Amino acid sequence: MALAIAGSLIIALVLAGLHLAALRIRKLPLVPEHVTGSFAGGLAVAYVFLHLLPEIAEGNEAIGELLEDTIEVTPLFDLGIFVVALTGFTAFYGLDRLATRRRTRDSGESGGVYWLHVGAFAIYNALITYTMTLRLETGVLFAILFSIAMGLHFVLTDRHLEEHYPRRFRTSGRLVLAGALILGWALSALFAPTSTVVVAILTALLGGSVLLNVFKEELPSNRGSSFPWFLAGLVLYSALLALITAAAE
C-alpha cells in the first residue's frame, strides 16, 4: 500500500507538471499543434474503447457480485453503473454549453461560469488521482498507460479552457487544476478508496466525463487535423495495451 501511495504521488506530480507546462507543450517548435492534437486524439479514443468501457463494465460486474446476496440483480440494476457514466457525460456537456452561451451573450468571461467550469474539471482531476493508488495496486503498467493517456488529454483540455477563458484561465486555471491533482492524491492517502461500490461509481462518473471530453475536444471538426497522426496514436496505444494485457496473463 505504501508503495502504491508513493507511486501515485509521483504520477500526480507529473500530471500536475503537465498542466502547468501545457501551453509550452502545445507550442513546441517543429511540432504543429494539429499533429499533437490528432496523435493525442487517437491515443485517447483507443483508451476509451479498449480500456475505459471494459473497466466500467467490470465495475458493474463487481458490484453485482458484491450485492447479489443482499438484493436481486436484475437487468435494470445492470444499467445502474452506466447511468452514473451518463450522468458524468451529461454534467460536463451542460457545463460546456452554459460556458459557450454565456461567452456569446456577455462577449466576455463570466466569473461564476468560469469557476463552475474550472471547478468541475478540478473534481475530474481529483477523481483521477484519488483512484490512482487502486490502479497501481491492480497493475503498475496499466496505471502508467492510463496516466499517459490522461497527460496528453490534459494538454488538449488546457486548450479548450483557454479558448473559453483566455484571461482568467492563464492567471488561475492551471494552478487550480494542478492543485486538484495533488488534493486527489492527498485524499487517497488519508482516506484510501476500499469499497468496490464506491470505486466503481467514481470510475463510471469519471468515465462519462472522459467520454465527452475525448470526443468533443480530441476529434474536432472545426480544426485542422491529421488522420495519419490520429491513426498513429490509436495504433500505438492499442499495441501497448495489448502487450501489457498479454504480459499480465
C-alpha positions as CSV (number, residue, x, y, z in Angstrom):
1,M,0.0,0.0,0.0
2,A,2.8,2.4,0.9
3,L,4.5,1.8,-2.5
4,A,1.2,2.5,-4.3
5,I,0.7,5.7,-2.4
6,A,4.3,6.8,-3.2
7,G,3.8,5.8,-6.9
8,S,0.5,7.7,-7.1
9,L,2.2,10.8,-5.7
10,I,4.9,10.7,-8.4
11,I,2.2,10.3,-11.1
12,A,0.1,13.2,-9.5
13,L,3.2,15.4,-9.6
14,V,4.0,14.5,-13.2
15,L,0.4,15.2,-14.3
16,A,0.3,18.5,-12.3
17,G,3.6,19.5,-14.1
18,L,1.9,18.7,-17.5
19,H,-1.0,21.0,-16.6
20,L,1.4,23.9,-15.7
21,A,3.5,23.3,-18.8
22,A,0.6,22.6,-21.2
23,L,0.9,25.9,-23.0
24,R,4.6,25.4,-23.7
25,I,3.9,21.8,-24.8
26,R,1.2,22.9,-27.2
27,K,3.7,25.4,-28.8
28,L,6.6,23.1,-29.2
29,P,8.8,24.2,-32.2
30,L,8.7,21.9,-35.3
31,V,5.6,20.2,-33.9
32,P,2.3,21.7,-35.2
33,E,-0.5,21.8,-32.7
34,H,-2.8,19.8,-35.1
35,V,-0.2,17.0,-35.0
36,T,-0.1,16.8,-31.2
37,G,-3.9,17.1,-31.1
38,S,-4.5,14.3,-33.7
39,F,-2.0,12.0,-32.0
40,A,-3.5,12.6,-28.6
41,G,-7.0,12.1,-30.0
42,G,-6.1,8.7,-31.5
43,L,-4.5,7.6,-28.3
44,A,-7.5,8.8,-26.2
45,V,-10.1,7.1,-28.4
46,A,-8.2,3.8,-28.2
47,Y,-8.1,4.3,-24.4
48,V,-11.9,4.9,-24.3
49,F,-12.8,1.8,-26.3
50,L,-10.2,-0.6,-25.2
51,H,-9.6,0.4,-21.6
52,L,-12.3,2.7,-20.2
53,L,-15.5,1.0,-21.4
54,P,-14.3,-2.5,-20.3
55,E,-13.3,-1.0,-16.9
56,I,-16.8,0.4,-16.4
57,A,-18.3,-3.0,-17.3
58,E,-16.0,-4.8,-14.9
59,G,-17.0,-2.4,-12.1
60,N,-20.7,-3.2,-12.8
61,E,-19.9,-6.9,-12.5
62,A,-18.1,-6.4,-9.3
63,I,-21.0,-4.5,-7.8
64,G,-23.4,-7.3,-8.9
65,E,-21.2,-10.0,-7.2
66,L,-20.9,-7.9,-4.0
67,L,-24.6,-7.3,-3.7
68,E,-26.1,-10.5,-5.1
69,D,-26.7,-11.9,-1.6
70,T,-28.5,-8.7,-0.5
71,I,-30.6,-7.7,-3.4
72,E,-31.8,-9.4,-6.6
73,V,-29.6,-8.3,-9.5
74,T,-31.9,-7.6,-12.5
75,P,-31.2,-6.3,-16.0
76,L,-32.4,-2.9,-14.8
77,F,-29.9,-3.0,-12.0
78,D,-27.2,-3.7,-14.5
79,L,-27.9,-0.4,-16.2
80,G,-27.1,1.5,-12.9
81,I,-23.4,2.0,-13.4
82,F,-23.9,3.1,-17.0
83,V,-26.5,5.7,-15.7
84,V,-23.7,7.0,-13.5
85,A,-21.4,7.3,-16.5
86,L,-24.2,9.0,-18.5
87,T,-24.6,11.4,-15.6
88,G,-20.9,12.4,-15.8
89,F,-21.2,12.8,-19.5
90,T,-24.4,15.0,-19.2
91,A,-23.0,17.2,-16.4
92,F,-19.9,18.1,-18.4
93,Y,-21.9,18.7,-21.6
94,G,-24.2,21.0,-19.7
95,L,-21.3,23.0,-18.3
96,D,-19.7,23.3,-21.7
97,R,-23.0,24.6,-23.2
98,L,-23.5,27.0,-20.4
99,A,-20.0,28.4,-20.8
100,T,-20.4,28.8,-24.6
101,R,-23.8,30.5,-24.2
102,R,-22.6,32.9,-21.5
103,R,-19.4,33.8,-23.5
104,T,-21.5,34.5,-26.6
105,R,-24.1,36.5,-24.7
106,D,-21.8,38.5,-22.5
107,S,-18.9,38.8,-25.0
108,G,-16.6,38.2,-22.1
109,E,-15.7,35.9,-19.2
110,S,-18.4,35.4,-16.6
111,G,-16.7,34.8,-13.2
112,G,-19.5,32.5,-11.9
113,V,-19.5,30.3,-15.0
114,Y,-15.7,30.3,-15.1
115,W,-15.3,28.9,-11.6
116,L,-18.1,26.4,-12.1
117,H,-16.5,25.1,-15.3
118,V,-13.0,25.0,-13.9
119,G,-14.3,23.6,-10.6
120,A,-15.9,20.7,-12.5
121,F,-12.6,19.9,-14.2
122,A,-10.9,20.2,-10.8
123,I,-13.2,17.5,-9.4
124,Y,-12.5,15.5,-12.6
125,N,-8.7,15.8,-11.9
126,A,-9.1,14.9,-8.2
127,L,-11.0,11.7,-9.1
128,I,-8.2,10.7,-11.4
129,T,-5.5,10.8,-8.7
130,Y,-7.9,9.7,-5.9
131,T,-8.3,6.3,-7.7
132,M,-4.7,6.1,-8.9
133,T,-3.5,4.2,-5.8
134,L,-6.0,1.5,-6.5
135,R,-5.0,1.4,-10.2
136,L,-1.3,0.9,-9.2
137,E,-2.3,-1.9,-6.9
138,T,-4.2,-3.6,-9.7
139,G,-1.4,-3.2,-12.2
140,V,1.5,-0.8,-12.5
141,L,1.8,-0.9,-16.2
142,F,-1.9,-0.3,-16.7
143,A,-1.8,2.7,-14.3
144,I,1.2,4.1,-16.2
145,L,-0.6,3.7,-19.6
146,F,-3.7,5.3,-18.1
147,S,-1.6,8.3,-16.9
148,I,0.0,8.7,-20.3
149,A,-3.5,8.9,-21.9
150,M,-4.6,11.4,-19.2
151,G,-1.5,13.5,-19.5
152,L,-1.9,14.1,-23.2
153,H,-5.6,14.6,-22.6
154,F,-4.8,17.4,-20.2
155,V,-2.8,19.3,-22.8
156,L,-5.9,19.4,-25.0
157,T,-8.2,20.2,-22.1
158,D,-5.9,23.2,-21.5
159,R,-6.5,24.5,-25.0
160,H,-10.3,24.1,-24.6
161,L,-10.4,26.1,-21.3
162,E,-8.1,28.8,-22.5
163,E,-10.3,29.3,-25.6
164,H,-13.3,29.8,-23.3
165,Y,-11.5,32.0,-20.7
166,P,-8.3,33.4,-22.2
167,R,-7.6,35.9,-19.4
168,R,-8.9,34.1,-16.3
169,F,-7.5,30.7,-17.1
170,R,-4.0,31.9,-17.7
171,T,-3.9,33.6,-14.3
172,S,-5.5,30.9,-12.1
173,G,-6.9,28.0,-14.0
174,R,-3.8,25.9,-14.5
175,L,-2.9,26.3,-10.8
176,V,-6.3,25.2,-9.7
177,L,-6.3,22.1,-11.9
178,A,-2.7,21.2,-10.9
179,G,-3.6,21.6,-7.3
180,A,-6.7,19.4,-7.7
181,L,-4.5,16.6,-8.8
182,I,-2.4,16.9,-5.6
183,L,-5.6,17.2,-3.5
184,G,-7.0,14.0,-5.0
185,W,-3.8,12.2,-4.1
186,A,-3.8,13.6,-0.6
187,L,-7.4,12.4,-0.1
188,S,-6.4,8.9,-1.3
189,A,-3.5,8.8,1.1
190,L,-5.7,9.8,4.1
191,F,-8.9,8.0,3.1
192,A,-7.9,5.2,0.8
193,P,-10.7,4.0,-1.6
194,T,-11.5,0.5,-0.4
195,S,-15.2,0.0,-1.2
196,T,-15.7,-1.8,-4.5
197,V,-19.1,0.0,-5.0
198,V,-17.6,3.5,-4.4
199,V,-14.6,2.9,-6.7
200,A,-16.9,1.5,-9.4
201,I,-19.2,4.6,-9.1
202,L,-16.3,7.0,-9.2
203,T,-14.7,5.3,-12.2
204,A,-18.1,5.4,-14.0
205,L,-18.6,9.1,-13.2
206,L,-15.1,9.9,-14.4
207,G,-15.6,7.7,-17.4
208,G,-18.6,9.6,-18.6
209,S,-16.7,12.9,-18.3
210,V,-13.7,11.5,-20.2
211,L,-16.0,10.2,-23.0
212,L,-17.4,13.7,-23.6
213,N,-14.1,15.5,-23.4
214,V,-12.4,13.0,-25.7
215,F,-15.0,13.1,-28.4
216,K,-15.6,16.8,-28.2
217,E,-12.1,18.1,-27.9
218,E,-9.9,15.4,-29.4
219,L,-11.9,14.7,-32.5
220,P,-12.6,18.3,-33.5
221,S,-14.5,19.1,-36.7
222,N,-13.6,22.8,-36.7
223,R,-9.8,22.5,-36.6
224,G,-7.2,21.1,-38.9
225,S,-6.4,17.5,-38.1
226,S,-4.2,14.8,-39.4
227,F,-5.7,11.3,-39.8
228,P,-2.2,9.6,-40.1
229,W,-1.2,11.1,-36.7
230,F,-4.6,10.2,-35.3
231,L,-4.1,6.6,-36.5
232,A,-0.6,6.5,-35.1
233,G,-1.8,7.4,-31.7
234,L,-4.6,4.9,-31.8
235,V,-2.4,2.0,-33.0
236,L,0.4,2.8,-30.5
237,Y,-2.0,2.8,-27.5
238,S,-3.8,-0.3,-28.8
239,A,-0.5,-2.1,-29.2
240,L,0.9,-1.1,-25.8
241,L,-2.4,-2.1,-24.1
242,A,-2.3,-5.5,-25.9
243,L,1.3,-6.1,-24.8
244,I,0.6,-5.2,-21.2
245,T,-2.6,-7.3,-21.2
246,A,-0.7,-10.3,-22.6
247,A,2.1,-9.9,-20.0
248,A,-0.4,-9.8,-17.2
249,E,-2.0,-13.1,-18.1
